[in-house]
Amino acid sequence: MPRSPAPLGTAGDLVPDVARIAVLRANWLGDLVLTLPALAALRAAYPDAEMTYLGAPWHPDLMDGRPGPWDRVVVVPPWPGVRDAPGAARDSAEVRRFLAAQRREGYDLALQLHGGGGNSNPFVAGLGARVTAGARDTGAPALDRWLPYAHEQHEVLRCLEVVGLVGAAPVTLEPRLAVTPEDAAAAAGVLPPGPEPLVALHAGANDPRRRWPAASFAALAGVLAGEGARVALVGSGDDDRRAADAIRAATAAPLIDLVGRLSLGALAGVLARCRLVVANDSGPRHLAEAVGTATVGVFLQRNLLNAGPLTRRRHRVAVSTGTDCPVCGTDQSRSRCGHDRSLVSGVPVATVLAAALDLLEDGGPAVSPAATASVRLVCTSADLHDADPRKCTEGQQPGRRAAR
């Protein structure tokens, strides 16, 4: 019986005699995680090649010395649209020195996984590789092998299609990142001992429009702590610090505040120790998925299309379809007005709570029989916006099937 074709094949042939590969993606933590299946495909296709990951200043902190498909990490200089920084320019002395040094590496392949190519394709072309490949948005210069950049496409699949241009077939669709003994030791150093299940909350996001209100996280924390979970707050930076302070002020639940205390490796270790992570569409949610922890993510519908988890048994989503700015009414899917108010504030606490409790039950994610199972604490739908856990009552969670 003939085999059916693979659901995601390759659009190009393997390049012969490849000894050195460069891959560009110099943006955020979540972007790195979404690139991991493509890196795994490249490693399987070119097992003996040295792979250099061209990233941002934070990438070596997480990737250096960590088992993975890459061999080394090199930080790219400031370049408009690739690594934005004061004074970024395509013709700076730093850029010229960098590109000259990279051309001496003698790359056989250079792949652009960074974006649409308007800024990143010229950067990759400047590496002097024998063969270049990447996505190409309207008006972007072409590389040797390219495919159209489609905005309505999941990032994992986009990256896999790009590496498919050089003959690298998918080996997985799910991102995976190794947790090292050092990560585990760092986590053990900040987490108090105890048998209770650990749940981490991340209330931040690079885009403030993707941030679920701190009051909603506080209500969730109160219920989860009442159910016997230990609740930790994770994150970094001033915005995450303000969100954590607001959560602590809005709940009497005991919280383990780890905001600003963790390196990226320690964060990976903490998330790997968790039974569950509840977060916005953010780097820590992606990282939690990559280290094998169940997640509940609060998403804008358009971001779910590009960056949401591909499976639902261990990864649930609570989705906002809103696009209009609550201040001026501007459709944020067309232009950004600058008010940057949350577009996910209307996501009900009840929806997130139902998904979280479902994943916490019986030591792991629920399967079909749980569709009719009861949840010990549920929130009434009378006023979901005040996020008050005292409204929780005994019974079956409204909207539980939708949350699944």
C-alpha positions in Angstrom: 0.0 0.0 0.0 1.6 3.3 -1.0 2.4 5.7 1.8 0.4 9.0 1.9 2.5 12.1 1.5 3.7 13.9 4.6 1.3 16.7 5.7 4.2 19.2 5.6 6.8 18.3 3.2 9.8 20.2 1.7 9.7 22.7 -1.1 13.4 22.4 -2.0 16.2 19.9 -2.2 19.0 19.4 0.3 22.0 21.5 -0.4 25.1 19.3 -1.0 28.3 19.5 1.1 27.0 21.7 3.9 29.4 22.2 6.7 28.3 25.5 8.2 24.8 26.9 8.7 23.7 30.3 10.0 20.2 31.0 11.3 18.9 34.5 12.0 16.1 35.2 14.5 17.2 38.0 16.9 13.9 38.9 18.6 12.1 37.8 21.7 11.9 34.7 23.9 8.6 33.4 22.5 10.0 33.8 18.9 13.0 31.6 19.8 10.6 28.9 21.2 8.5 29.0 18.0 11.6 28.5 16.0 12.7 25.4 17.8 10.9 22.8 15.6 12.6 24.4 12.5 16.0 24.2 14.2 15.3 20.5 15.0 14.4 19.9 11.3 17.7 21.5 10.2 19.7 19.4 12.6 18.1 16.2 11.3 18.6 17.2 7.7 22.2 18.3 8.2 23.5 16.3 11.2 27.2 17.0 10.7 27.0 20.7 10.0 27.9 23.4 12.5 24.8 25.5 13.2 25.3 29.1 14.4 22.3 30.9 15.8 22.4 34.7 15.2 20.5 36.3 18.0 20.1 39.2 20.4 22.2 39.9 23.5 20.0 37.8 25.7 20.2 34.6 23.6 23.6 33.4 24.9 22.3 33.6 28.5 19.7 30.9 27.7 21.3 29.0 24.8 25.1 28.8 25.5 26.0 25.4 26.9 22.4 24.1 26.7 21.8 20.9 24.7 20.0 21.8 21.5 20.3 21.7 17.7 22.5 24.7 17.6 26.3 24.6 18.2 27.0 28.3 19.1 25.3 31.6 19.5 26.5 34.9 18.0 25.0 38.3 18.9 24.2 40.4 15.9 25.0 44.1 15.9 22.3 46.8 15.9 20.6 46.8 12.5 17.2 48.5 11.8 14.3 46.0 12.0 16.6 43.2 13.1 18.1 44.4 16.4 16.7 47.9 17.0 18.9 50.0 19.3 20.0 53.6 19.4 22.2 54.4 16.5 21.2 51.2 14.6 22.3 51.5 11.0 23.1 49.1 8.1 26.4 50.8 7.3 27.9 51.3 10.8 31.5 50.4 11.5 30.2 47.7 13.9 28.0 46.2 11.2 30.9 46.2 8.6 33.2 44.5 11.1 30.6 41.9 12.0 29.7 41.0 8.4 33.3 40.8 7.4 33.9 38.4 10.3 30.9 36.3 9.4 31.8 36.1 5.8 35.1 34.6 6.9 33.1 31.8 8.5 32.3 30.4 5.1 28.6 29.6 5.7 27.1 27.2 3.2 23.6 28.0 4.2 22.1 31.1 5.8 18.4 31.1 6.8 16.3 34.1 7.6 13.6 33.1 10.2 13.3 36.6 11.6 10.3 38.0 9.7 9.1 39.3 6.4 12.6 40.1 5.1 12.4 43.8 4.4 15.2 44.4 6.9 16.4 40.8 7.6 16.9 39.6 4.1 19.6 42.2 3.3 21.3 41.2 6.6 21.3 37.5 5.7 22.5 38.3 2.2 25.4 40.1 3.7 26.6 37.0 5.4 28.0 35.7 2.1 26.6 32.2 2.3 26.6 29.9 -0.6 22.8 29.5 -0.4 20.4 31.8 1.4 16.7 31.1 2.1 13.9 32.9 3.9 10.4 34.5 3.7 9.7 37.5 1.5 7.0 40.0 2.2 5.8 42.5 -0.4 8.6 44.7 -1.4 11.3 42.8 0.4 14.4 41.7 -1.5 14.6 38.0 -2.5 17.0 35.5 -1.2 18.2 32.5 -3.3 15.3 30.4 -2.1 12.2 32.1 -0.8 8.5 31.8 -0.1 5.9 34.5 0.3 5.5 35.9 3.8 1.9 35.3 4.9 0.7 37.2 7.9 -2.1 34.8 8.6 0.2 31.8 9.3 1.4 30.1 12.5 5.0 30.9 13.2 6.0 27.3 13.8 4.7 26.4 10.4 6.2 29.4 8.7 9.7 28.5 10.1 9.2 24.9 9.0 8.3 26.0 5.5 11.4 28.2 5.3 13.8 25.4 6.3 11.9 23.1 3.9 13.3 25.3 1.2 16.7 23.7 1.8 15.3 20.2 2.2 14.8 20.0 6.0 11.6 18.0 6.7 9.8 18.4 10.0 10.6 16.0 12.8 8.2 17.6 15.4 5.7 20.4 15.5 6.0 21.0 19.3 8.8 23.1 20.6 11.1 21.4 23.1 13.9 23.0 25.2 16.2 21.0 27.4 16.2 21.7 31.2 19.7 21.5 32.6 20.8 20.4 36.1 21.9 24.0 36.6 18.3 25.2 35.8 16.9 22.6 38.3 19.4 23.7 41.0 18.5 27.4 40.5 14.8 26.6 40.8 15.4 24.5 43.9 17.2 27.5 45.4 14.2 29.8 45.2 11.2 27.5 45.6 10.1 26.4 49.1 9.8 22.7 49.6 6.3 21.1 49.8 4.1 18.5 48.2 1.5 21.0 46.9 1.2 21.5 43.1 3.0 24.6 41.9 1.2 27.0 39.6 3.1 30.0 38.1 1.4 33.1 36.9 2.9 35.6 34.4 0.9 38.8 34.1 3.2 40.5 31.6 3.5 40.8 27.9 5.6 42.9 25.6 2.5 44.4 24.1 0.3 45.9 26.8 -2.8 45.2 24.7 -2.2 41.5 25.4 -2.2 41.9 29.2 -5.0 40.4 31.2 -5.8 42.6 34.2 -3.9 42.1 37.5 -7.2 42.0 39.3 -8.2 38.9 37.2 -4.9 37.2 38.0 -5.4 38.0 41.6 -8.9 36.4 41.6 -7.5 33.4 39.9 -4.6 33.2 42.4 -7.0 33.3 45.3 -9.1 30.4 44.0 -6.0 28.3 43.1 -4.4 28.8 46.5 -7.7 27.9 48.2 -7.7 24.7 46.2 -4.3 23.8 47.7 -1.9 25.0 45.0 1.2 27.0 45.7 1.1 30.0 43.5 4.2 31.8 42.2 4.6 35.0 40.3 7.2 35.1 37.6 8.5 37.8 35.2 11.1 40.5 34.8 11.2 44.3 34.1 9.3 47.2 35.5 5.9 46.3 33.9 6.0 42.8 35.4 7.0 44.3 38.7 4.0 46.6 38.7 1.6 43.8 37.7 3.0 41.6 40.5 2.6 44.3 43.1 -1.0 44.9 41.9 -1.8 41.2 42.2 -0.3 41.0 45.7 -2.3 44.0 46.8 -5.6 42.5 45.5 -5.4 39.1 47.1 -4.7 37.7 50.6 -3.5 34.4 49.0 0.1 33.5 49.9 2.2 34.1 46.8 5.8 33.2 46.0 7.1 36.4 44.3 9.9 35.5 41.9 9.6 38.6 39.7 13.0 40.0 38.8 14.8 37.2 40.7 15.4 34.6 38.0 17.8 34.2 35.2 16.4 32.7 32.0 17.8 29.3 33.0 16.3 29.6 36.4 13.0 30.6 34.9 13.1 27.4 32.7 13.8 25.4 35.9 11.0 26.9 37.8 8.5 26.5 35.0 9.6 22.9 34.6 8.8 22.3 38.3 5.2 23.7 37.8 2.1 21.6 37.4 0.6 24.5 35.4 1.5 28.0 34.1 -1.2 30.6 33.5 0.0 33.5 31.4 -0.7 36.0 28.8 0.6 35.5 25.2 4.2 35.9 26.4 7.7 34.5 26.4 7.2 32.6 29.7 4.1 30.9 28.5 6.0 29.7 25.4 8.9 28.6 27.5 6.6 26.7 29.9 5.2 24.8 26.9 8.8 24.1 25.6 9.9 22.6 28.9 6.8 20.3 29.0 4.5 22.1 31.5 0.8 22.4 30.9 -0.4 26.0 30.2 -3.5 28.2 30.1 -2.9 31.2 27.8 -4.9 34.4 27.5 -4.8 35.4 23.8 -6.0 37.9 21.3 -7.6 36.0 18.5 -5.2 37.3 15.9 -2.2 36.3 18.0 -3.6 32.9 18.7 -3.5 32.3 14.9 0.2 33.2 14.7 1.6 32.0 18.1 -0.9 29.9 20.0 -0.2 26.3 21.1 -1.0 23.8 18.4 -2.6 21.2 20.7 -5.2 21.4 23.5 -4.8 18.4 25.7 -2.2 20.1 27.8 -2.5 23.7 26.5 -5.7 25.6 26.8 -6.5 29.1 25.6 -8.9 31.8 26.6 -9.5 34.1 23.7 -10.6 37.7 23.2 -12.0 38.6 19.8 -11.9 42.3 20.5 -9.9 44.6 18.3 -11.3 48.1 19.1 -9.4 50.4 21.4 -11.6 50.9 24.5 -10.6 54.6 24.6 -10.9 55.8 21.0 -12.5 52.9 19.2 -9.7 52.5 16.7 -9.5 49.0 15.1 -6.2 47.7 16.4 -6.0 45.1 13.6 -5.6 47.9 11.1 -3.5 50.5 13.0 -2.1 51.1 16.5 -3.6 54.2 18.1 -1.1 54.5 20.9 -3.5 54.2 23.9 -2.3 50.6 24.4 -5.2 49.6 26.6 -5.8 45.9 27.2 -7.8 44.2 24.6 -8.1 41.0 26.6 -9.6 42.5 29.8 -13.0 41.0 28.9 -11.8 37.4 29.1 -13.8 36.0 32.0 -12.0 34.7 35.1 -14.4 31.8 35.0 -13.1 30.6 31.6 -9.5 30.7 32.7 -10.3 29.1 36.1 -12.2 26.3 34.4 -9.3 25.5 32.2 -6.8 25.7 35.0 -8.7 23.4 37.4 -9.2 21.0 34.6 -5.5 20.7 34.0 -4.8 20.4 37.7 -7.2 17.6 38.3 -5.9 14.1 38.9 -2.3 15.2 38.5 -2.6 16.1 34.8 -4.8 17.2 31.9 -8.3 15.9 31.6 -9.5 13.7 28.8 -13.0 13.2 27.5 -14.6 11.8 30.7 -13.8 15.1 32.5 -16.3 16.9 30.2 -19.0 15.9 32.6 -16.9 16.0 35.8 -17.6 18.6 38.5 -15.3 21.3 39.6 -15.1 22.1 43.3 -15.0 25.8 43.0 -16.6 27.8 40.2 -17.4 31.4 39.5 -20.9 32.7 38.8 -21.4 34.5 35.5 -23.3 37.4 37.2 -20.3 39.8 37.0 -17.2 38.3 35.5 -15.5 41.6 35.2 -15.1 42.3 39.0 -12.9 39.2 39.2 -14.0 38.4 42.8 -13.2 34.9 43.9 -15.8 35.2 46.7 -18.4 34.7 44.0 -17.2 31.1 43.5 -19.7 28.4 44.5 -20.1 24.7 44.4 -21.2 23.2 41.1 -20.5 22.7 37.5 -18.5 25.4 35.8 -20.5 27.4 33.1 -18.6 27.4 29.8 -16.4 24.5 30.9 -16.7 22.7 27.5 -15.8 25.9 25.7 -12.7 26.3 27.9 -11.6 22.8 26.9 
